[in-house]
Amino acid sequence: MSTLALSMAVGLTAANAPAGAESPSEPAAVHASVMPMQAVTTTGTAPSVPALTAERAERIRKYQGQRLTIRDETELRGAPSGMNPPLPGPLSSPSVVVVDSFYAVPTWGVYQGSVRISPAAFFRETGETFRADDLDRRVARDRRKARRWMMLAGAGAATLTAGVVQYDRADQLSEELIAQQLTFGGLAMGTTGLVVASFPASRATRLTHYPSAVMDRDDAQSMVERHNRAVQQELGLTEEDLLLIELADQL
């Protein structure tokens, strides 16, 4: 939050404070024989607003950098459009456009200040170290599984390449049969490795990017509120400081 925003927030707080009663501009005219004219003056003092000192602004900036918030997010998913070419012939068929429209998926994330943090980092910031370590172990296990299956896919690609080269150099039928076996065997190995590796890899991605994969939003909100209260007490923020932060966020 900039100093200008804080200064504007201080001005808004002072402007909204209730002012004291003002003296009337002109008293009503009363005949001198009935009631003598008397001058009435009243003074009122508005409640003072703490000045925005450098030390106070520094406390507010630290809080804004350490506080946790939950924000709604929207992801666009889908596939790009494609076009099938016309079929050859005396009467060419028209091109067929295949469109897989994008669709919005509502999600949510946890932010510390203005930076989006992973679920494991969120657990550590809120003191849930055991849950963070368990999540790291799950992610590491899934990534190891994905690497093993990717190694199988790489071996399949190498076998496929060897089979193609062998088939190109084969002079006898027996050599061609061996080359075909290598080619189809490598193709099967590569395809199997890629498909199976995608499952643990996608699961590891969800665990590191989407907090909804490891916790409920209500649970996350209670953890955020507990963390922010602890930071407020540590920095010694007052109710006026929190009001300034709320006003500055809205500017």
C-alpha positions as CSV (number, residue, x, y, z in Angstrom):
1,M,0.0,0.0,0.0
2,S,1.5,3.4,-1.0
3,T,1.9,6.3,1.4
4,L,-0.4,8.3,-0.8
5,A,-3.2,5.8,-0.3
6,L,-2.6,5.8,3.5
7,S,-2.7,9.6,3.6
8,M,-6.0,9.6,1.6
9,A,-7.4,7.0,4.0
10,V,-6.4,9.2,7.0
11,G,-8.2,12.1,5.4
12,L,-11.3,10.1,4.8
13,T,-11.3,9.0,8.4
14,A,-11.0,12.5,9.7
15,A,-13.7,13.8,7.3
16,N,-16.2,11.1,8.5
17,A,-15.6,12.0,12.2
18,P,-18.7,13.7,13.8
19,A,-18.2,17.5,14.3
20,G,-19.3,19.4,17.3
21,A,-22.3,21.6,17.5
22,E,-21.9,25.0,15.7
23,S,-23.1,28.3,17.0
24,P,-26.1,29.8,15.2
25,S,-25.2,32.3,12.5
26,E,-27.8,34.9,13.6
27,P,-30.0,34.7,16.7
28,A,-33.7,35.2,16.1
29,A,-34.8,38.9,16.5
30,V,-36.5,39.4,19.8
31,H,-38.1,42.7,20.9
32,A,-35.9,44.4,23.5
33,S,-38.8,45.0,25.9
34,V,-39.6,41.3,26.0
35,M,-36.2,39.6,26.1
36,P,-32.8,41.2,25.9
37,M,-30.4,40.1,23.1
38,Q,-27.7,37.7,24.3
39,A,-24.8,36.4,22.4
40,V,-24.5,32.6,22.7
41,T,-21.3,30.9,21.5
42,T,-20.6,27.1,21.7
43,T,-17.5,25.3,20.6
44,G,-17.1,21.7,19.6
45,T,-13.9,19.6,19.2
46,A,-13.8,16.7,16.7
47,P,-12.1,13.5,17.8
48,S,-8.5,13.5,16.8
49,V,-7.2,10.9,14.3
50,P,-3.7,9.5,14.8
51,A,-1.2,11.0,12.4
52,L,0.3,8.7,9.7
53,T,3.8,8.5,11.0
54,A,6.7,6.7,9.2
55,E,6.7,4.0,12.0
56,R,2.9,3.5,11.7
57,A,3.1,3.3,7.9
58,E,5.9,0.7,8.2
59,R,3.8,-1.5,10.5
60,I,0.9,-1.3,8.1
61,R,3.1,-2.2,5.1
62,K,4.5,-5.2,7.0
63,Y,1.0,-6.4,7.8
64,Q,-0.1,-6.1,4.2
65,G,2.9,-8.2,3.1
66,Q,2.4,-10.9,5.7
67,R,-1.4,-11.2,5.8
68,L,-3.1,-14.1,4.0
69,T,-6.2,-13.8,1.8
70,I,-8.4,-16.2,-0.2
71,R,-9.3,-15.0,-3.6
72,D,-11.7,-16.4,-6.2
73,E,-10.2,-17.4,-9.5
74,T,-11.4,-18.5,-12.9
75,E,-9.6,-20.8,-15.3
76,L,-10.4,-21.2,-19.0
77,R,-10.1,-24.8,-20.2
78,G,-10.8,-26.3,-23.6
79,A,-9.1,-27.1,-26.9
80,P,-8.4,-24.9,-29.9
81,S,-10.5,-25.1,-33.0
82,G,-9.6,-27.3,-35.9
83,M,-10.5,-27.7,-39.6
84,N,-10.7,-30.8,-41.7
85,P,-9.5,-30.2,-45.3
86,P,-11.9,-31.0,-48.1
87,L,-11.9,-34.6,-49.5
88,P,-10.4,-35.0,-52.9
89,G,-12.7,-35.9,-55.8
90,P,-14.8,-34.5,-58.6
91,L,-17.1,-32.8,-56.1
92,S,-14.9,-31.8,-53.2
93,S,-16.7,-31.9,-49.9
94,P,-16.7,-28.6,-47.9
95,S,-14.3,-28.1,-45.1
96,V,-15.6,-29.2,-41.6
97,V,-14.8,-26.9,-38.7
98,V,-14.5,-28.7,-35.4
99,V,-14.7,-26.3,-32.4
100,D,-14.2,-27.3,-28.8
101,S,-15.3,-24.2,-27.0
102,F,-13.5,-22.9,-23.9
103,Y,-15.3,-23.1,-20.7
104,A,-14.8,-21.3,-17.3
105,V,-13.9,-23.3,-14.2
106,P,-14.3,-21.4,-10.9
107,T,-11.4,-22.1,-8.4
108,W,-9.8,-20.3,-5.5
109,G,-6.3,-19.6,-4.3
110,V,-4.4,-18.4,-1.2
111,Y,-2.3,-15.3,-1.4
112,Q,0.2,-13.8,0.9
113,G,0.3,-10.1,0.2
114,S,0.0,-10.1,-3.6
115,V,1.8,-13.4,-4.2
116,R,0.0,-16.7,-4.7
117,I,1.4,-19.4,-2.5
118,S,1.3,-23.2,-2.7
119,P,-0.8,-25.3,-0.3
120,A,2.3,-26.5,1.4
121,A,3.6,-23.0,1.9
122,F,0.2,-22.0,3.3
123,F,0.3,-24.9,5.8
124,R,3.7,-23.7,7.0
125,E,2.6,-20.1,7.3
126,T,-0.3,-21.1,9.5
127,G,1.7,-23.5,11.7
128,E,0.5,-26.7,10.1
129,T,4.0,-28.1,9.6
130,F,2.9,-31.8,9.9
131,R,0.3,-31.3,7.1
132,A,2.9,-29.5,4.9
133,D,5.5,-32.3,5.3
134,D,2.9,-34.9,4.5
135,L,1.8,-33.0,1.4
136,D,5.4,-32.7,0.2
137,R,5.9,-36.4,0.6
138,R,2.8,-37.1,-1.5
139,V,3.9,-34.7,-4.2
140,A,7.5,-36.2,-4.2
141,R,6.0,-39.8,-4.4
142,D,3.8,-38.9,-7.4
143,R,6.7,-37.2,-9.2
144,R,8.9,-40.2,-8.8
145,K,6.2,-42.4,-10.2
146,A,5.8,-40.1,-13.2
147,R,9.6,-40.1,-13.8
148,R,9.7,-43.9,-13.8
149,W,6.9,-44.2,-16.4
150,M,8.5,-41.5,-18.4
151,M,11.8,-43.5,-18.4
152,L,9.8,-46.4,-19.8
153,A,8.3,-44.1,-22.5
154,G,11.9,-43.0,-23.4
155,A,13.0,-46.6,-23.7
156,G,10.0,-47.2,-26.0
157,A,10.9,-44.3,-28.2
158,A,14.5,-45.6,-28.5
159,T,13.2,-49.1,-29.3
160,L,10.9,-47.6,-31.9
161,T,13.7,-45.7,-33.5
162,A,15.9,-48.7,-33.6
163,G,13.1,-50.7,-35.2
164,V,12.6,-48.2,-38.0
165,V,16.3,-48.0,-38.7
166,Q,16.6,-51.8,-38.7
167,Y,13.7,-52.1,-41.1
168,D,15.2,-49.6,-43.5
169,R,18.5,-51.6,-43.5
170,A,17.0,-55.1,-43.6
171,D,17.8,-57.3,-46.6
172,Q,16.1,-60.5,-45.5
173,L,12.6,-61.3,-44.4
174,S,13.8,-62.4,-41.0
175,E,15.5,-59.1,-40.4
176,E,12.3,-57.2,-41.4
177,L,10.2,-59.3,-39.0
178,I,12.6,-58.4,-36.2
179,A,12.5,-54.8,-37.1
180,Q,8.7,-54.8,-37.1
181,Q,8.7,-56.4,-33.7
182,L,11.0,-53.7,-32.4
183,T,8.9,-50.9,-34.0
184,F,5.6,-52.1,-32.6
185,G,7.1,-53.0,-29.3
186,G,8.7,-49.6,-28.9
187,L,5.4,-47.9,-29.9
188,A,3.5,-49.9,-27.3
189,M,6.1,-49.1,-24.6
190,G,6.2,-45.4,-25.4
191,T,2.4,-45.1,-25.4
192,T,2.0,-47.0,-22.2
193,G,4.7,-44.9,-20.4
194,L,3.2,-41.6,-21.5
195,V,-0.4,-42.5,-20.6
196,V,0.4,-43.9,-17.2
197,A,2.9,-41.2,-16.3
198,S,0.2,-38.5,-16.9
199,F,-1.9,-39.7,-13.9
200,P,0.7,-39.1,-11.1
201,A,2.0,-36.0,-12.9
202,S,-1.4,-34.4,-13.0
203,R,-2.1,-35.4,-9.4
204,A,1.2,-33.8,-8.3
205,T,0.2,-30.6,-10.2
206,R,-3.1,-30.4,-8.4
207,L,-1.5,-30.9,-5.0
208,T,1.0,-28.1,-5.6
209,H,-1.4,-25.6,-7.3
210,Y,-4.9,-26.1,-6.1
211,P,-5.6,-25.8,-2.4
212,S,-9.1,-27.3,-2.9
213,A,-7.3,-30.6,-3.6
214,V,-6.1,-30.8,0.0
215,M,-8.5,-28.8,2.2
216,D,-11.9,-27.3,2.4
217,R,-12.4,-23.6,1.8
218,D,-14.0,-23.1,5.3
219,D,-11.0,-24.8,6.9
220,A,-8.7,-22.5,4.9
221,Q,-10.6,-19.4,5.9
222,S,-10.4,-20.2,9.6
223,M,-6.7,-20.7,9.3
224,V,-6.3,-17.4,7.4
225,E,-8.2,-15.5,10.1
226,R,-6.1,-17.1,12.9
227,H,-2.9,-16.2,11.1
228,N,-3.9,-12.6,10.4
229,R,-4.9,-12.1,14.1
230,A,-1.5,-13.3,15.2
231,V,0.2,-10.9,12.8
232,Q,-1.9,-8.0,14.0
233,Q,-1.0,-8.7,17.6
234,E,2.7,-9.2,16.7
235,L,2.8,-5.8,14.9
236,G,0.7,-4.0,17.5
237,L,-2.0,-2.8,15.0
238,T,-4.9,-0.9,16.4
239,E,-8.5,-0.7,15.1
240,E,-7.7,2.6,13.4
241,D,-4.8,0.9,11.6
242,L,-7.1,-1.9,10.3
243,L,-9.6,0.8,9.2
244,L,-6.9,2.6,7.3
245,I,-5.9,-0.7,5.6
246,E,-9.5,-1.4,4.6
247,L,-10.0,2.1,3.2
248,A,-6.7,2.0,1.3
249,D,-7.6,-1.4,-0.2
250,Q,-10.7,0.2,-1.6
251,L,-8.9,3.2,-3.2
